Amino acid sequence: MKKFSLIAILFLGILFLENCKKDTVAATATATNKMIANIKESTWFTDTVTSSLVYNSAAKTKTFTCEGTAFNRKVTISLTKSSSINSSGFPLGTYTVDATPNIQLAFLTPKRNGAGAIVWVPNGTVAPGSGSVVVSKVDSTKNEITGTFSFTTIINT
């Protein structure tokens, strides 16, 4: 009887495994957008991203700037780090907005100035401690810096 119940359990196990189908991926999509943000609870994708990495030999600093633009919105990131050498990368790490101008984050929208020209204007200010940038990967060969950013603006009144 024990032999029969063991065979029955094995048979049921085989039937169970046979009925389980492995999920397969029907399509794979690769995002071509380089910057994504949640702005006012809506996902925003850039259509244009520009960036630069500049070494200032007099000040011995390296500044990484990046800005993404789409749909009358712009996000800018600027990180300045002391560096005694001019290398092709940027130091990995977490950079938090403080009272210095070394980390600057902004959300900008277009406005007409007094002359009637359209200019980008910050949509609030980022207070110390209310924003950060994490540089998680630097690929100097591909000229890519990967990471995340987050910040909250205090609306100008």
N, C-alpha and C positions, 0 to 999 in steps of 0.2 A: 504494500500500500504506500509506503514512504517513497519507493522508487517511482510509482505512478504519479504522486503529487509533485515530486521534483520535476518530472518530465512535463507535467501539465503547467507548472510555473515557468519553466524554461520556454515552452511553446507560447504561452501568453506573453512572455517578455519579448520573444521574437516578433509576434504579431504587433505588439505595442510599438517596438522600434521600427517596424516596417511601415506603420501608418504615420509616423512622425516624418514630416518632410522638412528638409533644411531650407530656410529662407534664402532666396537668391536676390541679388541686386539686379533690378531690371535696367537701370540707367545710372550713370555716374555723371555728376555735374561738377565742374571746376569753376570756382568764382574767379572772374577776371578783375573784380574790383579790388583795389589795394587798401582801402580804408572803409570801415563800417562803423557806424555809431548809432546809439539810441538817443534820439533827440525828442523830448516831450513825448515819450512812450511810443515813438514811431521809429522803425529801422530806416536808416539813411545810408545810401551807398554813394561813394564818390564816382564822378566820371573823369576827374582830372586829379592827379596827385603829383606834386613836385617836392623834391627834397634836395638838401645839400649837406655836405660835411666840410666845415672850414676850420683850418688850423691858424691861429693867430700867434705867430712866433714871438712878437713883442710881449704879449700878455701871457704866453704859454698856456693857451686855452684852446679847446676844441669845441665847436658848436655844431650840433645837428639840428636842422630845421626841416619841418615837413608840413605841408598843407594840402588838404583835400577839399575840392570844390564840387558842388552839384546843387541844382535846383535852388539857386539863390541862397545858398548856405556855404559857409567855409569854416573848417576847423584847422587851427594852426597849433603846432607844437614846436617849442624851441628849448633845447637842452644845452647848457654850457658846462663843461667839465674841465678842471685843471689838468693839463697834460704836458709833461716835459718833453715828449717826443711827438713828431708828426708821423703817425702811422695811418694805415688805411681803414682802421676799425674805430669802434666806439665802445667804451667800457660797458659790460653787462651790468645790470642792477636795477634797483627800484629807485626812482627819483620822485620825491614828494615836493609839491609846491610849498615854498617857504617865503620868508620876507625878502629874500635876495632875488635879483633878476635872472638867476641861473636856470630856473625852470619857469617857462611861460606857456600857458595854455589859453586858447581863446576860441569862442564860438562867435562868428561874425555874420552879419546880414547886410545887404546893400541899402544905402540911404542916399538921398540927394544932399549935397553940401550947399553952402550959400551961393556958390557960383553955378549951381544947377548940374554939376557933374555927379555921377554915381560913384560913391566910394564905399569900401568895406568898413563897417563900424562894429566894434565889439558889442555883443548883446549881453552886457553885464561884465562883472569882474570875477576872477577866481581868487578867493581868499586863501591865505596860508593854511595848509592842512586839508583843503577841500579838493585836491587833485593829485594825481600821480601818473607816472609813465614807467612801465616796466620794459626794459630792453632785454629780451630773452635770447636773441640770436643775431649774430652779425656774420654775413657772408661777403667778405671783401671781393671775392672773385665775381660774384653775381651783382655786386653793389646793392645788396638788400639788407635792411635792418628789420627784424621781426620783433613784435612786442604788443603790448596792450596799453591803453590809456583810459583814464576816467577822470571826470571833473564835474563840479557843480558850479554854475555861475550865479552870482547874486545880481539880479536884474537892476540896471541903472534906472532911477526914477527921475 
